Amino acid sequence: MSLHQFTEAWEPWGTHPAGAEIVLCIAGAMTLHQELVDGTTVTVTPAVGDYAINPPGAWHTADVDGQATALFITAGMGTQHRPQ
């Protein structure tokens, strides 16, 4: 579990092959971009109190307009990153 505050887009894409990740927006808003393992793409825009789930193996990143704070519950083993 971790808490992060953002003032700009997340630089890298990330994936967590060991399990799903819950992203709970606790301040501001963000646009979460996901590339699912079947090749489809999904865009989710959680606002305060909303959450999104990054499924296992889904590459994800986010754009932030202004400022946002999110709580992450992550199955972190095997986490990988790639440039945005």
N, C-alpha and C positions, 0 to 999 in steps of 0.2 A: 504494500500500500504506500502511496506517495501523494503529495500535494504539490502542485506547480502553478505558478502565476506566469501568464504569457502576455507580452505586449506586441508580438509579431508572430508571423507564421512559424510553425515548427519547421526547423531546417531539414532534418532527415525524415525519411519514411521509416517505419518500424514494423516488425512482425514478431509475434509471440507464438511459436509452434506448439508449446507445451499446454496451452489452454487459452480460454477467452480472457479478454480484458474489459473491465467495466470503466467507463469514463463518465463521471458525475460532474456536471457543470455547477459550480457553487457561486460564481460571480461572472458577469458579462455574458458573452456568447461566442461560439466558435462554429466553424463549418468543418466537419470531419469528413475526410475523403477516404474511402476504403476500396481496395482491389481485392475481391474475394478469390478464394482458391480456384473457383470454376471460371475465372476470367471476367466476371461481371464487375461493374463498378457501382458504388452506392455513395450518395452524399447525404449526410445527416446534419441537422443544425440544432444541437441542444442549446437551450437557454437555461437560465437559473432554475435549478431543481430538476432538470431533465437529465437523462443519462442515455448513453449509447453503448453498445456492445461491439467490440472488435472480435470477431470470431477467430478461433485458432488458425494461424497461418495467413490471416488476411493482412496485407500490407496497408498501412494507414498513416495519414498525416493530417494536419489541420491548418486552416487559415483563421486568423484572429483579427477582428476589426476593433481596434481600440485595445481593450484589456480583458482578459478572461482568467479565471482560476478554476482548476479542475482537480478532483480527487480521482486517483487511478488505483484500481485493484487489479493487479497484473500477475498472471502466471509467467514469471520472468525467465525461467530456465530456457536457454537456447535463443534468447532475444537476438534479433539481427537488425541491422540498419543499412540503408542505402541513401545516396543523395536524392534530394527532391528534384 
